[in-house]
Amino acid sequence: MWKSRPSVTGSDDGFKTQHQSPYGGNPDHHLSSTPLSASIMSRPLGGATGAEKLKIVAELVDNLYDDHKKVTMLPDVRDLALEELKIYSRDPENADPVFSKKSVDMLLRHSFYSPSTKTAREALRVLVNVMVLKPETRQMFIDQDFAGRACKELKEENFDDEFLNSRVLLLSTYETSVNVEELIDKCCLAEYIIKKLNHHAKDLSNKVIDKLSRHVKDLSSKPKSKSRSKSKDDPMQDMALTETSKLLYVVSHNCPDRISILSTAVPHLVYILLKHPIPEPKPLDSPFKALISAFTNLNFGTEKNKVALYPKGNIFKVADRLINILELVVRAYADTELDEFASPSAKVIRKVYTNAPDPLKKHMRGLLLPTAEDRVDELGTRDTLPGKLLKHMTSRTCPVFRVDIIDLFLEMSDRDANKLNPSSLTDGQEDPKETTTTESQPLETKDDVVDKGKGKE
């Protein structure tokens, strides 16, 4: 007998499902080639259009549905059928059968009951596309109680699994009746999210150690060639981190009463923020946009989080990193993009300032509040971060970022609006010589990773 993946029933997560595994019997026993296997092996995958595409999609759904009821396909044929269905599911035109209830039922069971990891991932990729393009299918995922199983799948230490399960959970929070607090309380969603972030932080730590070790080895050995060994990065890692960070943001936004447990993610987020190279030329390419947004709803005031945000020996480190990113953002993106890309950074910087010790507050004011020199020319024309913030504070092209700048300046001016007056904005500000400035040059980066977080696999 095939064994399904472990059931989510039991006291470990409080979640109970009524489904049974549809898989039974040896999948390779007494199976022979079918018309589907012959046709799928002979045609180019995903090449059909129009009526031919519709016919193939219907055939794939029917055969995969029958297969989940009673195993009729060899594993390689099943996986190839799901791969072809994934290609066709990217475009809803002439693909109606893949968005049907019958198809979703089949995809859910192949995704979460298949004993084959490869099959489960292929089915999940199709399911993601279906849930993106047809929002009504998300409720089917909730109605059939698969959210708890997706939570449990986050335990697996695999970036593909993390990406796919975080994505379906994220999609299920939009336009559905999902009870996210129940997923936290009964299905350990918050704990699994934090474990995923801890995994990413540890992986970055190992990469730093590995890089140092290789550097020492290179220095101590005789140079034989110009080429040096480099550790290979999994292209799915940043995509997985992006989806988990998005999920944390949405869950923390929807569940203010669970902020306490969710806020234990802060030390892991801080470590990733400090150690992950900033992308070039767009600093908020994956995973940084989602990573910074993940901070916005969390509590910075706990003792453990203060230790992470204001580390002894260099209390400026985290604030400097965030301010440097903000400067890179306002230089790299068009004014019309700043509401989306710069606002989260400004919000997080303000939260860091609010909870900061006095020496750090003074340091941050020196970096962000405009000086007299910033006001010499026309408002906001100086090529400094404070000068650019002044410019955007009066801009109509980024109304959200404009409000965030005003809120930040107000926070740094003791909530005294008079200090925001052009003639008194810098009253009482420290001597610029007593403060340091952030570097405006991009930090060390790694090759960009294509972000598939737009919704299609």
N, C-alpha and C positions, 0 to 999 in steps of 0.2 A: 504493500500500500504506500502511496505517496503520503508524505507528511506535510501538512500545511505549515506555514510559518506560525510561530507561537501565538496562541489566542490571547486577546487582551482581557479575557475574563480573569477574575482573581482579585485578591485583596491588595496586590502590589500597587495598582493605580486606581482602584475603585470603579473602573469602567467595565461595563458588561455589554457584550454584543450577542445578538440572537442568531447571527449567521454561522453556518457551518461551512467548512472547506468544500468546494465543489470538486476538488481533485481527488480522484480515487483510482487505484490500480497503477500498474507500471506503465508509464507513458510510452515506453518503447516497445511494449509487448503487443504482438498481433496488429501493429499499425502498418499500413502499406501506403503507397503513394496515392494521392487523391487528385481529382481534376484541379483543385486549387493549387496543390503543391507543384503540379506540372506547369500551370500557367504562371504562377508567381516566380518560378525559377527561370522562365524563358523570356519574361518581359522586363523592360527597364523600369525600375521602381519610380513611382510618382510621375510618370511621363504622360498620363492620359489627361484629356480635357473634355469638357462638355458632357454629352450623354455617356460617352465611354467611361469617363471618370465616375459619374454617378453609379453606373452599373458595377464598376470594380469596388467602389466604397461599400455598396450594399452587399456585394458578395463577401467582402472581407469581414464586415460586421456579422453577417449571418454565420459564417464559418467559425469565427472566433467565439461567437455566442454559443454555438453548438459544442465547441471544444471545451468551454468552461463548464458546461453541464455534464458532458462525458468526454473524456479525452479522446480526440480524434486526430490530432496533429502530432507529427514529430517535433521535437523542441526547436530545431533550426527553422522549420517551416513556420511554426507559430511566431517565432521572433521576427522572421522576415515579414510576415503578414502585419504584425504590429508596427514594424518600421515603415512599411508602405502606408499604413493607415495614418501614422504620425505625419508623413509628408503631406498627405491629402488633407489632414485636419488643420493645416496652417491657413487654408483659404476656404471659407464656408461655401463658396459658390460650387454648386453641383456636388455637395458633400453632406447633404441633409441627413443621411442615415447615421453618420458618426455622432451626430448631436441628439439622437433619439434616446428615450429612456432605456430601450433595449441595449443600446450601445454603452450608455453610462453604466448600467448594471454589469455588463460584461467587463468593462474596463476596471471598475472598482474591484471586482473579484480577481481578475488577473493581476492587478496592482498589489493587492494586499493578502491574497491567499496563495499565490503561486509559490511553489518551493524553489523555483528558479529565480535567482537574483536578477539575471539578465532580462527575463520575461517581465518581471515586476517593474523594472525600470523603464522598459519600452512601453508598457501599458501606462505607467504614470506620465510619461512624456506626452502621450496622446491625450490623457485625461487633463493635463495642464492646458493644452491648446483648446480643448473643448470648453473648459471652465472659463477661459479668458474670452473666447469669442461668443459664447452663449451663456450669459450670466444666470439664466434660469436653471442651468444644470448644477450650479453650486448648491442649491437647496437639496437636490437629490443626494449629494454627498453628505449633507447634514442629516436628512431624513433617514438615511440608512445607517446612521451611527458609525461612519468611518472616520470622523474627526479624531476620536480617541485613539484609534489604531494608528493614524498618521502621527499623532503625538508620540506614541511609543516607538515608532520607527525612527524618530530623531535620536534614539539611543545609539544607533549604529554609527560607527566612526568611519564614515565614507562620505566624501564630499558630494557625490552624485545623489546619494540618498538624502543628505541634508538639504541640498538645493531643491529637489523635487518635493519632499514632504513639507518643507517650509513654505514652498510656493503654493501647494494646494491648501494648506492651512491659512495662509495669507488671503488667498482668493475667497476662501469660505467665510471670511469675516465681512465681506461686502455683499449687501443685498440678500442676506439670509437671516434665519432665526437662531443662529448659533449662540450658545451661551458660553462666552469666552471664560467667564469666571469659573464655570463648572469644569472647563478643560484645565484650568489652573489647579483647582481644588481636588479634582478626582482623577485627572489624567497626567498630572505632573508637568504641564506644559511649561511653566516658568522654570522649573528645575532643568528640564531638557534644553531649553534655550540657553540658560546660563552655562550648562555643561558644554554646549556647542561652542560658545564664545571662549570658554576656558581652553577648549581643544585648539582653537585658532591661536590663542595667546601662547600656549605651550609650543605649538608648531613654529611660530615666529621666533620664540626663544631658542629653539633647537637650531633654526636656520642661522641665527646670530652666532651661536657657539660654533656651528659648522663652518661659517665664513671665517671666523677668527682662527680656527684650527687650520684651515686650508691656507690662510695667509701666512701663519707661522711656518707651516710646512714648506711653502713656496720660498720664504726667506732663507730657510735653513738648508735647502737643497740647491744643487748646482743647476743653473738654468739650462735646460736642454732644448726648449722651444719657446716661442712666444705664447703659445696657447696654454691656458690653465684650466683646470677642471672647474666646472660650475655645477652646483646642485640644480636639479630639474624641478621646476614648479609645476604643480598640478593645475592646469587651466581652469578646472572646476572650483578651485579653492576660493578665489575671490568671488565667484558667482554664488557659492554657498554662503560665504560670509555676508554678502549683500542681502540675500533673502532672509537669513536669520536676523540680521539687523533691522530689516524692514518689519519683520514679524514682531520683534521686540517693541518697535515704535508703535505699531498698531495696537498690540495687546496692552501696552502701558497707557495708551490714549483711551482705550475702551474700558479699562479696569482701574480707575483711580484708587479703589479700595484694596488693590493688590500691589500697590507701588512699593511697599516695604520689601516684599520678596523679590520683585523685579529689579529693585535698585541694587541688589547684591551683584548685578552684572557690571557695575561701574568700574571696579578695578580691572576687569578683563578688557573692557572697552578702552580704558586709559592706556593699558599696555599696548594694545593693537594700534591705537592712535599714534603712540610714540615710536613704535618700531616698524610699522608698515611703511614702505616708501610711498611718497606722494606721487600720484600719476602725473605724467606730462603728455601734452601741454595743458590738458584740462585737469586741474587738481581735484575736482570732485567726480571724476570718472570712478567706476566701480573699484573698490567698495566704499570710497570715502563719503559720498553723499548720504548713503544709508547709515554708515557708521556714525557720523556726526548727528544725524537726526535721531538716532537711537538714544542719545543722551537727554533729549529735550524734556521728557516727562519724568525723569528719575530724580530721586532725592539725593542731593549732594551733601546733606548735612550730617549724615551718620559718621561715626568715628572712623570706621574702615574706609569709607569713601573719601573722607578728608585726608587720610594718610595717602591714598592713591592720587588725589588731585593736587595736594600740596606736599610733596615728598620732602622729608628732611634732607638737608644738604643742597637742595635746589628747588625751592618752592616756586620758582618762576617757570619751571620746565613745561608743564602742561599748558599754562596760559600762553607762553611764548609760541608753542606749537599751534594752538588754536588761532592766535592772532596772525601768525605767519600764513596759515591756510586762508584766513579771511583776506589778507592782502593779495595773495595769489589769485583768489577767486575774483575780487573786484577788478583785477587786471586782465584776467583770462576770459571773462564772460561779458557779453553785451549787456547794456543797461536793462533791457527788457527781460533778461534771464536772471537778474539778481534776486527777484522775489523767490524764485525756486531754489537757487544755488547759494545765495549769500545769507538769507534770513536764518536758516538753522544755525550757522556759525555764530551769528550775532546773538541769537538767543542763548546758546550754550556759553558763550563768553560772558554774557551778563550774569548767568547763574554761577559761573566760576567766581566772578567778582563779588557777588552778593555774599558768598560763604568764605571769602578769602581772608587771611590775616592781613593786618594793616600794611606791612611792608610790601606785600604783593599788590594790594590795592593801589598803593602809591606808584608802583612799577607799571601797572596796567594803565593808570591815568596818563602817565608819561608817554605811553605808546599810542594811545587812542584819542585823547582829547586834543583838539586843535590848539596850536600855539599861536602867538602873535604873528610869527612868520607865515603860518598857514593862511593868515587873513590879510597879508599885504596886498596881494593882487585880487582880482575878481574872485568872488566866493567859490571856493572849491577847485581852483585851477592849479594849485600846487601839486606836484607829482609825489605826494606822500600819502600814506594811508589815512591820517586824519583829514588831509585835504580832500581826498576822494570821498570820505564819509560825509564831510560837509556838503560836497556837491550832491550826493545822493539823498541827503537829508531834505533837500528842497526839490527833489526830482519828482515828476509825475509819472515817469516811466516805470518806477518800481515802488508802488505805494506800500506794499507789505514791508519791504526792506527799509523804506523810509521811516515807518513807525518803529521798527526794531532799533534803528540807529538812535532815534529820539529817546526811546526807552533806555537804551544803553547809556547815552549821555546823561539822562536824568539820574540814573542809578549812580553814575560816577560823580554827579554834582549834588549828592545828598538830597535828591528829590526836590531840588530848588529850581523851579523853572526860570527864575531870574538869571541864573548862571548860564542858561542857554541863549540869553540875549546876545546878539553879535558883539556888543560893546563890552560884555562881561563874561563871555564864554570861558575865558582862561583865567578869570580872577581866582587868586589863591592857588593857581596851578604851580607845580614844582618847577624849579629851574631845569630846562631841558638838559643841561650839562650833568645833572645829577641822575638822569635816567638813561637807560640803554634803549636801543631801537632794534626791532626785529630785522632780520635779513630779508630783503625783497627777492633774492634769488631763489629759484626752485631748489628744493632739497633733492637728495639722491632718489632716483626713481628706478622702477623696473619696467620691463616691456608691458604695454597696455594689454589688458585682457578684454576681449569682446564681451560686453555685457548682454546676456540673453534675458535680462530682467524686464524686457519690454512685453513679455507675455507669450512669445512663440518659441517653441523649441526647434 
